[in-house]
Structures are given as structure tokens and as C-alpha cells.
């Protein structure tokens, strides 16, 4: 998810290739969203079979970094980073590192679809962060949509049932939700930095440096044993399959998105990517046997609908 969103702020040059017909663009974005959804489900499968969290992020970021280096090299972009924005690029990389670790931590603890739905509330945090840092105040309609999304999240998490004692959850569940919210907060900070401090930097170069920071951070954390068992290899065949599939799906979706983004008219079609939680719900049910209640499904649809409407309003 975090890698795709950074593409939205790229500005097409006057010599940009012609746009795909909208139905083709929508199909490509839907396929990419499904691949990212499958990546999260595969990650849960890997974690359930002994795969370390740091190892999963390291493999994923390593593949993404190789892809970005290839793109930057083929397109012959300059990789000189002005000193005045170096600290902001470092901050962006650290925020994406935190987002990746927290999202996978959430995926390992709660149903994958709930982790994604909770993390996808980042547009609310971004709007509030932008306002707090001197940006435009959310309009009344935007504020109403944010409340609508939060209401949906309350239903998706079934908080009425939990607080009423009808649904029992463990401390691990609450920790997973906290990780998902932290991932959303980190992503909102990353977007703010991208839009306000690094917008002039080429998107491919910016993303490449971001993945450099993520990769190096994972290596340091692994060698420093910051997270016990974080670099553990899978203990069963299913774990190796999950690790391999998450790398292939993430790398494939990442490649397709970066190669085709100039022709996808993201300002108009980016909302298609919000089908990722829906695909995650389906894959989680089929592959992992994870089910959520009808009220949680309704809440999930409310969250996704609100985010789509909010996105379309901002891009209009």
C-alpha cells in the first residue's frame, strides 16, 4: 500500500505517453490492488509458520529497491539529492519503515481485512495533520465524511459488541489494532512530507531513496537483534510459500504500477485501489479461513465507501 500512494503525487511531463482507456486503467489498478491484498494474506501465512517480521519486510523492500534502481537507471534520472531535503528524505524513509513494520505486525495479530481497514483510515489523519501544520482546514463536508468513515470503523471492529461484553477479544487483538493505527499515522506523516517537502523530487528517485532507508533499517535491526526472532526463517513449507508469494506479488504489483502509472490517470482512477481491503477479505476467507461478522462487513463497506468519496472529492 505505502509504495503505491507515493505515486499519486508525481507530475506528468509534457512528453508523457498517452493515457490508457479508462476501462484498461481500472483493470490494471484492480489487478494491482488484488496483488497487494494477496501480499498481506501471504504475509499472514508466512508469519503463522515461523517467518520473522524483519525478514519479510527485508525481502519485500529488497525486491522493490532492485526494481526502483532498474527504473531510475533505465530512465537515466539524476540521483543527486540536494542537502536541504536530505533530512526530509530520511524522515520519509523512516516513516515508511515504521508503516511497513506496524502493518505487518497488525496483520500477524488480527484478521488481515481488519488490519487493512484500520490502516486505510490514514486520509483522516493526513487531513488533520495538514490542518495542524498550517494547511487548509477540512470543510464541513469533508469532516462529515471523516465521521462517516470512523463510524464504519467502529462497526468493522465491532466495538459495540466488544464494549458490551458480547464479543471477547484478547490483548493481542488490541495490540494489532494499535499497530494498524500507528501504521496509518506513519503513512499520513509520509504523505505530508512527500507533498510539502519532497514534491519537486522525481517520484522514482524519491521512492528509490525511501526503499534504501527501509532496506538499511531492516539490515541494522536484523543484525542488532532489535526484534527477537525478527530474522527467523520459515519453519514449514507453507511459510516458505507465503514468503515467496508475498515477495512475488508485491514486486509484481510494484513493477506494474511504476511502469504504467504515467498512463493510468491516477487523479481520476486512484480510488480503484481502495478495493484492496475487499480483496483482502475474500482472500483471507478462502486461504486463511478468516471470517468477520455481518456487522463488520457493513462497517468495512462504510469505511471503503467513505474513503472513495473523500478521495474523489479531493481529486475533483
C-alpha positions, 0 to 999 in steps of 0.5 A: 500500500505505502509504495503505491500512494507515493505515486499519486503525487508525481507530475506528468511531463509534457512528453508523457505517453498517452493515457490508457482507456479508462476501462484498461486503467481500472483493470490494471489498478484492480489487478494491482490492488488484488496483488497487494491484498494477496501480499498481506494474506501471504504475509499472514501465512508466512508469519503463522509458520515461523517467518520473522517480521524483519525478514519479510519486510527485508525481502519485500523492500529488497525486491522493490529497491532492485526494481526502483534502481532498474527504473531510475537507471533505465530512465537515466534520472539524476540521483543527486539529492540536494542537502536541504531535503536530505533530512526530509528524505530520511524522515520519509524513509523512516516513516515508511519503515515504521508503516511497513513494520506496524502493518505487518505486525497488525496483520500477524495479530488480527484478521488481515481485512481488519488490519487493512481497514484500520490502516486505510483510515490514514486520509483522516489523519493526513487531513488533520495533520495538514490542518495542524501544520498550517494547511487548509482546514477540512470543510464541513463536508469533508469532516462529515465524511471523516465521521462517516468513515470512523463510524464504519470503523467502529462497526468493522471492529465491532466495538459495540459488541466488544464494549458490551461484553458480547464479543471477547477479544484478547490483548493481542487483538488490541495490540494489532489494532494499535499497530494498524493505527500507528501504521496509518499515522506513519503513512499520513506523516509520509504523505505530508512530507512527500507533498510539502517537502519532497514534491519537486523530487522525481517520484522514482528517485524519491521512492528509490531513496525511501526503499534504501532507508527501509532496506538499511533499517531492516539490515541494522535491526536484523543484525542488532537483534532489535526484534527477537526472532525478527530474522527467523526463517520459515519453519514449514513449507507453507511459510516458505510459500507465503514468503515467496508469494508475498515477495512475488506479488508485491514486486509484481504489483510494484513493477506494474504500477511504476511502469504504467502509472504515467498512463493510468490517470491516477487523479481520476482512477486512484480510488480503484485501489481502495478495493484492496481491503475487499480483496483482502477479505475474500482472500483471507476467507478462502486461504486463511479461513478468516471470517468477520461478522455481518456487522463488520462487513457493513462497517468495512463497506462504510469505511471503503465507501467513505474513503472513495468519496473523500478521495474523489472529492479531493481529486475533483 
